[in-house]
Amino acid sequence: MMLFAKDMIVPTSFNLNPNIPGHNKRLRRVFRGEVGTLDGTLIHVVLPTKEQDLYRGKGKWGRYQNILAICDFNMIFTFIGQLGREKYYLCDAAYAHTRGFMAPYRNVSYLLRDFRRRRALTNKEKFNHAHAKLRNYIERSFGVLKARFPILKRMAPFSLEAQRNLTVACFELQNFIRKEGLSDELFEQYDQPDVLFRNTHVHVADEDEIEAHGTASDCEYMTQLRDEIAEQLMQGAE
């Protein structure tokens, strides 16, 4: 299985190719330097009573593995690789906005469902709308994964090691289907650009809850880059 994983889940190539399959090609050109999108999801786990506290979810009875995943814009899952200084992943508001990770503007609508009404958007709203359209790739990738493998929502009582291996195997098989270009009803469904999928398990932290990462110059760099993209979008570069 590990050899299969090395072939199926590989680090992102930082050579941006706007011609890769998928929607929002014009947006991907504006978000220069982005190499994918990341988010967390919860995978159900079955444990002995003495080990359950470490895997406690929000609910009274739920126990979960907390999985952080990254995917590219072809909905293929990748490892977290070492970032180049000019490259970054798109992340949601629960993550720190610093070099290597571009979050949306805080205290501004940033979920796709918040932008359904047709009206003029401010530059920050326009950025967050575009950011959400690209970051939705990770949400749709999780949607395909959990629809394909219901066991990830209700795990069988294997050993913890077996449950972890099974989770990795699901990610591997998902990538295999995508990379081989196999006909697949689930990918066809979630490939539609208007599909909205929200991972309801992810906690959106308040700004004070987010742990600071990187230096002040790193944060300033990403803030300036974000502002530049917002201005391009406002001028019609989308």
LODOMAR-863809 format. One record per atom (N, C-alpha, C): x, y, z. Coordinates in steps of 0.001 Angstrom, whole numbers, padded with zeros to 6 digits, always signed. Each point is the difference from the previous one (the first is absolute). Example, Ala and Ser with C-alpha at 12.3 -4.5 7.8 and 13.67 -1.06 7.14 Angstrom:
<nodes>
+013190-005690+007800;-000890+001190+000000;+000900+001200+000000;-000350+001050-000720;+000820+001190+000060;-000770+001090+000730;
</nodes>
This chain:
<nodes>
+000829-001204+000000;-000829+001204+000000;+000866+001258+000000;+001130-000025+000735;+000845+001185+000072;+000635+000307-001350;+000359-001046-000770;+000542+000237-001331;-001060+000630-000898;-001234-000475+000140;-001106+000569-000762;-000201+001460+000378;+000127+000299+001295;-000173+001377+000470;+001045+000927-000603;+001244-000496-000162;+001062+000834-000562;-000294+000386-001445;-000767-000855-000692;-000358+000297-001384;-001257+000858-000093;-000924-000194+000942;-001310+000630-000104;-000112+001334+000730;+000738+000186+001101;-000073+001241+000771;+001402+000587+000015;+000225+000973-000852;+001338+000552-000168;-000029+001504+000212;+001140+000601+000348;+000039+001449+000232;-000400+000783-001232;-000556+001171+000249;-000418+000879-001077;+001201+000484-000801;-000157+000040-001315;+000996+000660-000838;-000246+001502+000070;+001054+000765+000212;-000157+001444+000131;+000078+000718-001346;+000057-000761-001090;-000039+000597-001321;-001454+000195-000390;-000498+001208+000193;-001417+000277-000220;-000360-000214-001456;-000985-000823-000245;-000487-000255-001345;-001476+000346-000057;-000350+001154-000545;-001406+000411-000009;-000854-000846-000928;+000619-000898-000765;-000751-000816-000945;-000420-001347+000572;+000279-000245+001294;-000444-001250+000594;-001520-000035-000010;-000606-001203-000024;-001462-000079-000056;-000638+000713+001181;-001223+000429-000198;-000724+000631+001097;-000569+001346-000397;-000776+000568+000892;-000649+001278-000250;+000846+001135+000579;-000464+001223-000208;+000619+001195+000609;+001446+000210-000461;+000294-000304-001265;+001369+000172-000491;+000445+001454+000073;-000918+000934-000291;+000371+001417+000037;+000328+000421+001429;-000769-000498+000962;+000292+000327+001399;+001348-000566+000412;+000332-001198-000463;+001265-000615+000390;+001185+000795-000537;-000218+000693-001115;+001074+000855-000519;+000163+001250+000862;-001127+000534+000495;+000077+001195+000846;+000660-000331+001328;-000363-001156+000580;+000615-000436+001253;+001359-000619-000317;+000901+000815-000503;+001306-000488-000426;+000751-000582+001206;+000617-001110-000212;+000775-000614+001069;-000766-001021+000819;-001338-000079-000151;-000738-000980+000793;+000228-001379-000597;+000186-000980+000880;+000305-001355-000457;-000995-001023+000539;-001056+000455+000612;-000996-000931+000521;-000776+000626+001139;-000825-000804+000618;-000834+000470+001102;-000031-001055+001096;-000091+000440+001240;+000045-000942+001119;-001159+000222+000940;-000311-001052+000735;-001032+000088+001023;+000062-001262+000846;-000744+000014+001081;-000074-001153+000875;-001337-000690-000121;-000024-001285+000293;-001244-000752+000036;+000107-001059+001086;-001129-000449+000499;-000028-000996+001069;-000416-001347-000566;+000796-001030+000299;-000276-001370-000422;-000345-000810+001244;-001147-000657-000013;-000448-000761+001166;+001006-001076+000376;+000182-000207+001308;+000928-001012+000498;-000655-000735+001167;+000292-001308+000114;-000511-000828+001095;+001171-000361+000900;-000136+000265+001317;+001125-000157+000927;-000455-000653+001301;+000955-000613+000713;-000308-000442+001362;-000341+001206+000871;-000794-000201+001031;-000467+001098+000850;+001153+000824+000554;+001090-000626+000412;+001108+000716+000624;+000740+000921-000958;-000183-000172-001307;+000703+000827-000981;-000897+001042-000659;-001268+000050+000370;-000947+000820-000746;+000158+001504+000212;+000492+000414+001152;+000074+001434+000290;+000878+000749-000996;+001045-000648-000509;+000916+000659-000937;-000646+000254-001357;-001111-000673-000273;-000630+000098-001317;-001424+000538+000102;-000290+000682+001089;-001360+000482+000236;-000361+001104-000984;-001205-000093-000593;-000502+001026-000891;-000897+000964+000745;-000709+000835-000723;-000891+000970+000628;-001189-000676+000669;-000503-001075-000605;-001143-000692+000544;+000365-000807+001232;-001004-000451+000708;+000225-000731+001245;+000631-001351-000249;-000381-000667-001119;+000441-001366-000232;+001029-000112-001120;+000161+000989-000844;+000855-000134-001172;+001483-000040+000330;+000717-000894-000670;+001461-000078+000085;+000529+000011-001424;+001021+000836-000248;+000433+000208-001370;+001514+000149-000105;+000538-000411-001165;+001330+000410-000397;-000132+001384-000637;+000860+000923+000375;-000019+001341-000569;+001006+000035-001147;-000488+000004-001235;+000843-000119-001176;+000167+001366-000662;+001248+000424-000206;+000290+001200-000785;+000428-000452-001388;-000674+000475-001019;+000295-000435-001358;+000194+001192-000918;+000751-000234-001057;+000242+001001-001038;-000355-000630-001332;-000659+000760-000872;-000253-000507-001346;+000357+001069-001017;+000251-000461-001244;+000252+000949-001073;-001329+000348-000658;+000059+000691-001145;-001236+000453-000617;-000540-000994-001016;+000485-001242+000097;-000631-001110-000702;-000605-000967+001011;-000170+000475+001257;-000610-000782+001082;+000817-001249+000304;+001322+000094-000123;+000899-001087+000354;+000689+000361+001308;-000050-000894+000974;+000620+000251+001296;+001519-000121-000099;+000706+000874+000728;+001467+000009-000016;+000529+000049+001425;+001270-000321+000162;+000678+000222+001277;+000242+001489+000196;+000265+000377+001238;+000473+001356+000266;+001491+000006-000265;+000390+000710-001024;+001417+000087-000332;+000587+001295+000517;+001300+000112-000064;+000661+001253+000407;-000311+001066-001033;-000516+001125+000451;-000427+001062-000891;+001166+000855-000461;-000054+000407-001251;+000915+001025-000455;-000422+001337+000580;+000899+000968+000006;-000304+001263+000665;-001107+000768-000684;-000218-000236-001293;-001015+000755-000719;-001265-000820-000230;-000079-001190+000584;-001158-000865-000204;-000845-000043+001261;-001276-000351-000179;-000874-000031+001171;-001205-000892-000269;-000622-000438+001079;-001253-000736-000049;-001136+000921+000434;-001172-000224-000570;-001190+000711+000452;-000581-000740+001200;-000359+000722+001033;-000550-000617+001212;-001171+000844+000488;-000796-000558+000914;-001146+000755+000477;+000381+000867+001196;-000997+000664+000567;+000258+001000+001041;+000437-000606+001323;-000021-001324+000104;+000453-000642+001233;+001520-000098+000072;+000680+000319-001094;+001456-000113-000063;+000643+001386+000009;+001233+000024+000430;+000748+001257+000035;+000304+000466-001425;-000099+001292-000228;+000323+000601-001289;+001457+000440+000058;+000877-000808-000601;+001432+000286+000050;+000650-000576-001242;+001286+000241-000179;+000672-000443-001221;-000204-001503-000197;-000453-000365-001164;-000280-001396-000304;-001460-000384+000140;-000805+000869+000679;-001406-000317+000241;-000827+001274-000149;-000903+000006-000968;-000815+001188-000238;-001431-000257+000465;-000401+000696+001055;-001350-000099+000536;-000861+001123-000564;-001320-000111+000079;-000871+001102-000431;+000061+001154+000992;-000544+001139-000413;-000129+001119+000928;-000960-000386+001114;+000384+000294+001221;-000851-000305+001137;-001095+001057+000142;-001092-000388+000665;-001152+000879+000217;-000635+000462-001310;+000196-000786-001067;-000607+000235-001306;-000548-001341-000465;-001165-000010-000642;-000558-001259-000491;+001054-000758-000792;+000097-001309+000247;+001009-000756-000739;-000459-001399-000400;-001256-000370+000276;-000538-001279-000458;-000792+000228-001284;+000064-000963-000911;-000672+000171-001284;-001482+000290+000157;-000616-000661+000977;-001444+000203+000157;-000343+001420+000424;+000996+000757+000507;-000249+001377+000421;-000073+000966-001176;+000352-000468-001211;+000082+000913-001143;-001060-000285-001053;-001101-000622+000389;-001013-000383-000979;-000809+001196-000493;-000144+000994+000827;-000744+001191-000429;+000858+000819-000953;-000597+000430-001101;+000744+000801-000974;+000037+001453+000464;+001176+000476+000273;+000164+001397+000400;+001459+000369-000206;+000280+001287+000057;+001379+000450-000140;+000800-000423+001234;+001211-000473-000222;+000850-000452+001091;+001135+000982+000226;+000400+000148+001247;+001203+000763+000299;+001207-000805-000454;+001177+000625+000011;+001195-000726-000442;+000294-001201+000906;-000241+000141+001314;+000242-001122+000916;-001022-001104-000208;-001254+000371-000243;-001019-001007-000271;+000277-000716-001315;+000447+000750-000987;+000305-000609-001293;+001163-000977+000130;+001001+000391+000785;+001111-000926+000248;-000491-001260+000702;-000778+000181+001060;-000470-001164+000756;-000878-000917-000846;-000776+000583-000911;-000823-000814-000886;+000881-000838-000912;+001024+000638-000596;+000912-000731-000878;+000785-001044+000782;+000465+000369+001177;+000737-000917+000880;-000866-001218+000315;-001289+000217+000304;-000891-001100+000351;-000244-000924-001189;-000074+000572-001211;-000212-000830-001187;+001178-000934-000226;+001199+000455+000270;+001173-000858-000154;+000149-000953+001175;-000250+000490+001208;+000162-000871+001171;-001065-001083+000039;-001087+000184-000748;-001055-000997-000036;+000477-001337-000576;+001166+000005-000666;+000527-001255-000532;+000268-000998+001124;+000513+000456+001131;+000278-000940+001091;-001305-000498+000604;-001020+000861+000076;-001290-000418+000527;-000630-001060-000912;+000078+000229-001307;-000556-000967-000940;+000791-001302+000017;+001311+000095+000189;+000823-001209+000082;-000400-000843+001203;-000212+000660+001157;-000488-000725+001171;-001388-000573-000257;-000834+000740-000724;-001340-000472-000301;+000019-001286-000800;+000850-000054-001044;+000136-001216-000795;+000514-001143+000865;+001016+000293+000803;+000635-001028+000825;-001004-000667+000942;-000773+000811+000713;-000908-000564+001008;-001244-000615-000633;-000382+000493-001168;-001109-000642-000702;+000422-001363-000549;+001243-000108-000413;+000509-001249-000559;+000261-001054+001079;+000479+000453+001147;+000409-000919+001062;-000780+000308+001278;-001234-000488+000118;-000818+000276+001193;+000656-000464+001291;+000959-000925-000085;+000653-000482+001213;+000742+001122+000718;+000356+001061-000722;+000677+001136+000631;-000937+000776+000916;-001302-000184-000177;-000979+000641+000874;-000395-000897+001172;+000165-001314-000180;-000325-000952+001061;+000995-001148-000095;+001121+000170+000699;+001122-000926-000113;-000307-001336+000664;+000552-001069-000562;-000109-001331+000599;+001002-000117+001154;-000272-000857+000985;+000859-000086+001201;+001276-000804-000214;+000820+000439-000977;+001314-000601-000181;+000962+000605+001016;+001236-000469-000019;+001034+000646+000810;+000198+001423-000500;+000538+000881+000866;+000212+001390-000397;+000930+000083-001207;+001034-000831-000013;+000926-000001-001135;-000727-000383-001291;-000879-001008+000086;-000751-000417-001183;-000949+001101-000460;-000613+000708+000950;-000905+001084-000370;+000759+001121-000704;+001191+000303+000494;+000804+001036-000647;+000421-000438-001399;+000406-001258-000129;+000401-000507-001312;-001177+000001-000970;-001169-000328+000499;-001181-000009-000847;-000313+001416-000490;+000159+000979+000885;-000232+001395-000399;+000948+000416-001109;+001294-000324+000168;+000984+000323-001032;-000348-000699-001308;-000435-001262+000085;-000350-000758-001198;-001145+000654-000761;-000956+000574+000722;-001117+000685-000654;+000499+001207-000797;+000912+000769+000597;+000583+001136-000721;+000769-000482-001232;+000733-001106+000138;+000779-000535-001111;-000902-000414-001160;-001064-000749+000313;-000902-000474-001039;-000711+001156-000688;-000344+001014+000795;-000622+001194-000591;+000933+000631-001028;+001268+000167+000355;+000962+000583-000927;+000207-000883-001228;+000021-001311+000200;+000194-000926-001123;-001109+000181-001034;-001241+000078+000459;-001129+000185-000909;+000145+001296-000782;+000405+001052+000706;+000123+001313-000648;+001170+000030-000969;+001139-000511+000435;+001195+000069-000837;-000123-000858-001251;-000698-001132+000113;-000157-000889-001144;-001108+000451-000941;-000728+001051+000388;-001064+000516-000851;-001143-000966-000205;-000274-000821+001019;-001061-000989-000104;-001369+000685+000049;-000948-000547-000739;-001367+000522+000047;-000546-000201+001406;-000521+001067+000598;-000406-000080+001394;-001160+000950+000252;-001125-000538+000457;-001192+000809+000216;+000198+001048+001085;+000733-000359+001061;+000182+000949+001095;+000835+001195-000435;+001101-000239-000702;+000798+001129-000480;-000795+000834-000997;-000790-000662-000847;-000832+000757-000945;-000974+000906+000736;-000555-000505+001107;-000944+000801+000787;+000699+001182+000661;+001137-000244+000641;+000672+001057+000753;+000883+000883-000870;+000173-000379-001266;+000735+000851-000933;-000822+001196-000451;-001302-000034+000205;-000848+001109-000433;+000387+001269+000760;+000205+001116-000699;+000505+001217+000661;-000930+000586+001042;-001312-000326-000064;-000934+000592+000948;-000244-000880+001217;+000773-001100+000125;-000167-000877+001148;+000593+000671+001231;-000799+000089+001057;+000468+000553+001263;+000073-001124+001016;+001124-000089+000676;+000143-001018+001038;+000751+000628+001143;-000575-000060+001158;+000627+000613+001159;+000296-001065+001031;+001257-000088+000429;+000395-000943+001035;-000435+000552+001350;-001113-000499+000498;-000612+000585+001192;+000763-000300+001277;+001001-000877-000049;+000745-000346+001217;+001088+001023+000323;+000361+000843-000953;+001131+000902+000209;-000413+001175+000863;+000780+000254+001030;-000255+001121+000904;+000651+001256-000549;-000784+001055-000159;+000538+001287-000441;+000355+000814+001226;+001277+000201+000207;+000474+000629+001221;-000176+001506-000043;-000160+000582+001181;+000084+001444+000120;+001449+000411-000215;+000196+001256-000358;+001355+000456-000309;+000941-000197+001178;-000496+000201+001219;+000854-000148+001178;+000396-001446+000248;-000766-000967-000572;+000289-001412+000214;+001071-000513-000934;+000285+000708-001088;+000934-000492-001003;+001431+000236+000470;+000747-001072+000063;+001387+000094+000442;+000828+000707-001061;+000831+000928+000424;+000837+000750-000927;+001094-000896-000571;+000228+000111-001299;+001063-000750-000660;+000789+000956-000879;+001296-000248-000127;+000817+000836-000849;+000318+001339+000642;+000778+000780-000717;+000413+001306+000493;-000994+001069-000447;+000169+001176+000548;-000859+001112-000407;+000171+000300-001479;+001219-000139-000511;+000243+000252-001420;-000708-001042-000870;-000077-001252+000492;-000722-001037-000737;-001476+000351-000118;-000596+000430+001094;-001416+000392-000009;-000219+001215-000892;+000910+000955+000095;-000119+001214-000810;+000109-000323-001485;+000894-000942-000338;+000173-000399-001396;-001301-000566-000562;-000625-000929+000749;-001213-000617-000500;-001166+000982-000028;-000031+000923+000955;-001058+001008+000013;+000113+000904-001219;+001223+000400-000342;+000199+000842-001172;-000387-000744-001276;+000390-001271-000091;-000348-000794-001175;-001507-000172-000111;-000662-000238+001129;-001453-000138+000000;-000663+001288-000463;+000484+001144+000485;-000565+001285-000401;+000185+000240-001501;+001149-000398-000538;+000251+000166-001431;-000966-000843-000829;-000243-001236+000440;-000943-000859-000718;-001408+000577+000085;-000380+000488+001175;-001328+000598+000160;-000187+001174-000949;+001046+000808-000154;-000076+001147-000901;-000123-000452-001455;+000744-001032-000381;-000106-000534-001373;-001412-000511-000282;-000566-000712+000963;-001348-000524-000164;-001007+001141-000119;+000201+001057+000777;-000922+001137-000019;+000063+000716-001344;+001180-000045-000637;+000167+000662-001297;-000436-000885-001169;-000543-001168+000340;-000550-000853-001058;+000936-001039-000519;+001114-000292+000726;+000942-000990-000484;-000548-001394+000058;-001060-000222+000782;-000615-001326+000099;-000547-000413-001361;
</nodes>
